[in-house]
């Protein structure tokens, strides 16, 4: 059975939710702009969170260390895939003990999500697992919006230097994995979106092409979900359509030797996507990756490739006006939208089926009940997913290419 109760008594209405950023530096050198951003906000004690790959295999952290000088009080690369809660808590204690006044994230979604959760720990003074898990989000009465249960004012903020294209820098949502249950915790952090974002295409260009492409697809999936929402907003939809166009045109150029223009255009696409992402409810493909990730041991972005394609097939004829607008933005008036997406995935060499992710039917079987129990997977789908059989039907589409 689905978790839908049909007891929602409040009629949902479109709304725009501003994500709270104060500065976005686009096409800017991070080592040059970071000190300027710190001066703007009066920050003096910086704690950097980055991935181990960025710290050990690039010069990015060394360059930031040099430009920060005495302002740098600590660095951690203990992040881990899906940001385990144990790593979040350890870093939060370090941030507290070092008296940092700002966190600088250098990385992708796991790094930025970890920084949001660190901020929640510090603001709420929640430095153990039980205290932190009490702060998970709740749904609005109409079921279309995630609301924070945290109430403390932000004691610390984040400045983000993204190295991928997944759009994590545009939301206050953090979904670190609980080490004990292997399930995603779900937080909406007050003032959790970065106070500033620095888009440096030179840094983006140091990311492996496979990670750039998969996270670009994750961003594309966010844009498509915004454009095909059950509760669309005209501003968010307009931005999403332009984001889809930019992703589709520029992602293929990232496969070999990306140009600076293609890198900056993809970062611009994440900006457009992020500006509307929190304003409308997203459907199945956005949320199912939160089940496939921890249960299948699959990166969110790789799972997004498969779920994005399955959802497009599921919505054929149900989301024709939305798909028609997206096809028009791409100059593809006649082909089914899922065929356009399939062609892109083939061109990029990305996974297109659950088999491509290395999953077997028994793996997926274990995901059915957690997916039904997840507060968002079966909600807010243009073609409803109301029952266990509906969920199985859409997952069956993910077996076929």
C-alpha positions in Angstrom: 0.0 0.0 0.0 1.1 3.6 -0.6 1.7 6.0 2.2 -0.8 8.5 0.6 -3.7 9.1 2.9 -5.8 11.4 0.9 -6.5 13.4 4.1 -5.0 16.6 2.9 -7.6 19.3 3.6 -5.6 22.3 2.4 -5.7 23.2 -1.3 -2.1 23.7 -2.5 -1.3 26.9 -4.3 1.8 27.9 -6.3 4.4 29.8 -4.4 8.0 31.0 -4.8 10.5 30.1 -2.1 13.7 32.2 -2.2 16.7 30.1 -1.1 18.5 32.8 0.8 21.7 33.4 -1.1 23.3 36.8 -0.7 26.1 36.6 -3.3 26.7 34.5 -6.4 30.1 34.9 -8.1 29.9 33.5 -11.6 32.9 32.6 -13.8 35.2 33.8 -11.0 38.5 32.5 -9.6 37.8 31.0 -6.2 41.2 31.9 -4.7 40.6 35.5 -5.6 36.9 35.8 -4.7 36.9 33.9 -1.4 38.8 36.5 0.6 36.5 39.2 -0.9 33.4 37.2 0.2 34.8 36.8 3.7 35.5 40.5 3.9 31.9 41.2 2.7 30.4 39.2 5.6 33.1 39.9 8.2 34.3 36.3 8.6 37.7 35.7 10.2 37.9 32.0 11.1 37.4 29.6 8.2 36.8 25.8 8.4 37.1 24.0 5.1 35.2 20.8 4.3 36.3 19.0 1.1 36.5 15.5 -0.4 39.6 13.5 0.0 40.1 13.4 -3.8 40.1 17.2 -3.9 42.5 17.5 -1.1 45.0 14.8 -2.3 44.7 14.9 -6.1 44.3 18.6 -6.9 45.9 21.8 -5.9 42.6 23.5 -5.0 43.0 23.3 -1.2 46.6 24.3 -1.3 45.7 27.4 -3.3 42.8 28.3 -0.9 45.1 27.7 2.1 47.6 30.2 0.7 45.0 32.8 0.0 43.3 32.4 3.4 46.5 32.7 5.5 45.8 33.0 9.2 42.0 32.9 8.6 42.1 29.2 8.1 41.5 27.4 11.4 40.8 23.8 10.2 40.3 21.4 7.3 38.6 18.1 7.0 38.3 15.6 4.1 36.5 13.1 6.3 33.2 13.3 4.3 32.4 9.9 2.8 29.8 8.9 0.3 26.3 10.2 1.3 27.9 12.1 4.3 27.5 9.6 7.2 26.1 11.1 10.3 29.2 10.1 12.3 31.4 12.3 10.0 28.9 15.1 10.3 29.0 15.0 14.1 32.8 14.7 14.3 33.2 17.8 12.0 30.6 19.8 13.9 32.5 19.2 17.1 35.7 20.3 15.4 34.0 23.5 14.1 32.7 24.3 17.6 36.0 23.6 19.3 38.0 25.6 16.8 35.6 28.5 17.1 35.1 28.8 13.3 32.7 31.5 12.2 32.2 30.2 8.6 32.3 26.8 6.8 33.7 26.8 3.2 32.6 23.7 1.2 34.7 22.6 -1.7 33.1 19.7 -3.5 29.9 18.2 -4.7 26.6 17.3 -3.1 28.0 15.1 -0.3 30.3 17.9 0.9 27.7 20.6 0.7 25.1 18.5 2.4 27.5 17.7 5.2 28.1 21.4 5.7 24.4 22.1 6.0 24.1 19.3 8.6 27.2 20.7 10.5 25.5 24.0 10.6 22.4 22.4 12.0 24.4 20.7 14.7 26.2 24.0 15.7 23.0 26.1 15.6 20.9 23.6 17.6 23.9 22.5 19.7 23.0 18.9 18.8 26.3 17.0 18.9 25.0 13.4 19.1 23.0 11.2 16.8 19.8 11.1 18.8 19.7 14.9 19.2 20.3 15.5 15.5 17.8 13.0 14.3 15.0 14.7 16.2 15.4 17.7 13.8 14.3 15.9 10.6 11.8 17.8 8.4 8.1 17.5 8.3 5.7 18.0 5.4 3.4 21.0 5.0 -0.3 20.3 5.6 -0.9 20.1 1.8 2.0 17.7 1.3 3.9 19.8 -1.2 6.6 21.4 0.9 9.3 20.3 3.3 9.4 22.3 6.5 12.1 22.5 9.1 11.5 21.4 12.7 14.7 23.3 13.8 14.0 26.7 15.4 17.4 28.1 16.5 18.9 31.0 14.5 21.9 30.1 12.4 25.1 30.4 14.4 27.2 29.6 11.4 26.8 29.7 7.6 28.4 28.1 4.5 30.2 29.5 1.5 30.1 27.0 -1.3 32.7 26.4 -4.1 31.0 23.6 -6.1 33.0 21.1 -8.1 30.1 19.3 -9.6 26.7 20.1 -11.2 24.1 18.5 -9.0 22.7 21.8 -7.6 23.2 21.0 -3.9 24.4 24.6 -3.4 20.9 25.8 -4.1 18.8 24.2 -1.3 18.7 24.1 2.5 18.0 20.4 2.3 20.6 17.9 3.7 20.2 14.1 3.5 23.2 12.5 5.2 23.1 8.7 5.8 22.5 7.3 9.2 25.4 4.9 9.9 23.2 2.6 12.0 20.1 2.2 9.8 21.8 2.9 6.4 18.8 5.1 5.7 18.9 8.8 4.7 18.2 11.3 7.4 16.2 14.3 6.1 16.8 17.8 7.3 15.7 21.3 6.1 18.2 23.6 7.7 17.2 27.2 8.6 19.4 29.5 6.5 21.0 26.3 5.2 21.5 27.4 1.7 25.1 28.8 1.3 25.3 32.5 2.0 27.5 32.8 -1.1 28.4 30.6 -4.0 31.6 30.9 -6.1 31.4 29.3 -9.5 34.9 28.8 -10.8 35.0 26.9 -14.1 38.7 26.2 -13.7 38.0 24.2 -10.5 35.0 22.5 -12.2 37.3 21.5 -15.0 39.5 19.5 -12.6 36.6 17.2 -11.8 36.6 13.9 -13.7 34.4 13.8 -16.8 32.4 10.9 -15.5 31.5 12.8 -12.3 30.7 16.0 -14.2 28.4 14.1 -16.6 26.5 12.1 -13.9 26.0 15.2 -11.6 25.0 17.2 -14.7 22.3 14.6 -15.3 21.2 14.9 -11.7 20.9 18.7 -12.2 19.0 18.0 -15.5 16.6 15.7 -13.5 16.0 18.5 -11.0 15.2 20.9 -13.8 12.8 18.4 -15.5 11.0 17.8 -12.2 10.6 21.5 -11.8 9.2 21.9 -15.3 6.9 18.8 -14.8 5.7 19.6 -11.3 2.2 18.9 -10.0 2.2 22.5 -8.7 4.1 24.5 -11.3 5.3 28.0 -10.8 5.7 30.3 -13.9 9.0 31.8 -12.8 10.5 28.4 -11.7 9.2 26.7 -14.9 10.8 29.4 -17.1 14.2 29.0 -15.4 13.9 25.2 -15.6 13.2 25.2 -19.3 16.3 27.3 -20.0 18.3 25.0 -17.7 17.2 22.0 -19.6 18.3 23.6 -22.9 21.7 24.6 -21.4 22.4 21.1 -20.0 21.3 19.3 -23.2 23.5 21.5 -25.3 26.6 21.6 -23.1 26.9 18.3 -21.3 28.1 16.4 -24.4 31.0 18.9 -24.7 32.1 17.8 -21.2 32.8 14.3 -22.2 36.3 14.8 -23.7 38.0 18.2 -23.4 35.4 20.7 -22.0 35.8 24.3 -23.1 35.5 27.1 -20.6 32.2 28.1 -22.3 30.7 24.7 -21.8 31.8 24.6 -18.2 30.4 28.1 -17.4 27.2 27.3 -19.3 26.7 24.1 -17.2 27.3 26.1 -14.0 24.7 28.6 -15.3 22.3 25.8 -15.8 22.7 24.7 -12.2 22.0 28.3 -11.2 18.8 28.4 -13.2 17.7 25.0 -11.9 18.5 25.9 -8.3 16.6 29.2 -8.3 13.3 27.4 -8.8 14.0 24.0 -7.3 12.6 24.6 -3.8 9.5 26.4 -5.1 7.7 23.4 -6.5 7.2 19.8 -5.4 9.3 17.2 -7.3 8.3 13.8 -8.4 9.4 10.2 -8.3 12.8 10.4 -10.0 14.1 13.1 -7.6 13.3 11.0 -4.5 13.8 7.4 -5.6 17.6 8.0 -5.8 17.5 8.5 -2.0 16.4 4.8 -1.7 18.6 3.4 -4.5 21.7 5.1 -3.1 22.0 3.6 0.3 20.2 0.3 -0.5 22.0 -0.4 -3.8 25.3 1.2 -3.0 24.9 3.5 -6.0 25.8 7.2 -6.3 22.8 9.5 -6.4 23.8 10.9 -9.8 24.2 7.5 -11.5 20.8 6.5 -10.1 19.3 9.8 -11.4 20.2 8.8 -15.0 18.1 5.7 -14.8 15.2 7.2 -12.8 15.0 10.3 -15.0 14.6 8.1 -18.1 12.0 5.8 -16.3 10.0 8.7 -15.2 9.9 10.3 -18.7 8.5 7.0 -20.0 6.0 6.8 -17.1 4.8 10.3 -17.8 4.3 9.9 -21.5 0.8 11.2 -22.5 0.3 12.3 -18.9 2.7 15.3 -19.0 2.3 16.1 -22.7 2.0 19.9 -22.2 5.1 20.0 -20.0 7.1 17.7 -22.3 5.9 19.8 -25.3 7.4 23.0 -23.8 10.7 21.2 -23.1 10.8 19.7 -26.6 10.2 23.2 -28.0 13.1 24.6 -25.9 15.3 21.9 -27.5 14.0 22.4 -31.0 12.6 18.8 -30.9 8.9 19.2 -31.6 7.9 15.7 -32.5 10.0 13.0 -30.8 8.8 11.6 -27.5 10.7 13.2 -24.6 12.0 10.0 -23.2 13.7 9.3 -26.6 15.5 12.6 -26.5 16.8 11.8 -23.0 17.8 8.3 -24.0 19.8 9.7 -26.9 21.6 12.0 -24.5 22.4 9.2 -22.1 23.8 7.0 -24.9 25.9 9.9 -26.2 27.3 10.5 -22.8 27.8 6.8 -22.0 25.7 7.0 -18.9 23.7 4.2 -17.2 20.2 3.8 -18.6 18.8 0.8 -16.7 18.9 -0.7 -13.2 21.0 -3.5 -14.7 23.5 -0.9 -15.8 23.8 0.1 -12.2 24.8 -3.4 -11.3 21.5 -4.1 -9.5 19.5 -7.4 -9.6 15.8 -7.9 -9.0 16.4 -9.0 -5.4 18.2 -5.7 -4.7 15.2 -3.8 -6.0 12.8 -5.9 -4.1 14.4 -4.8 -0.9 13.8 -1.2 -1.9 10.0 -1.5 -2.4 8.9 -1.1 1.2 11.4 1.7 2.1 10.2 3.6 -1.1 6.6 3.3 0.0 7.4 4.5 3.5 9.5 7.4 2.3 7.5 10.7 2.8 8.1 11.9 -0.8 8.5 9.1 -3.3 4.8 8.4 -3.9 3.7 12.0 -3.5 3.4 14.8 -6.1 3.6 12.8 -9.3 1.8 14.0 -12.4 0.9 10.4 -13.2 0.0 9.2 -9.7 2.0 6.5 -7.9 -0.6 5.3 -5.4 0.0 1.6 -4.9 2.8 -0.9 -4.6 1.9 -2.1 -8.1 2.3 1.4 -9.5 5.7 1.6 -8.0 6.6 -1.8 -9.4 5.4 -0.7 -12.8 7.6 2.3 -13.0 10.6 0.4 -11.7 9.9 -2.2 -14.4 10.4 0.6 -17.0 13.8 1.1 -15.5 14.8 -2.5 -16.5 14.2 -1.8 -20.2 16.2 0.5 -22.4 
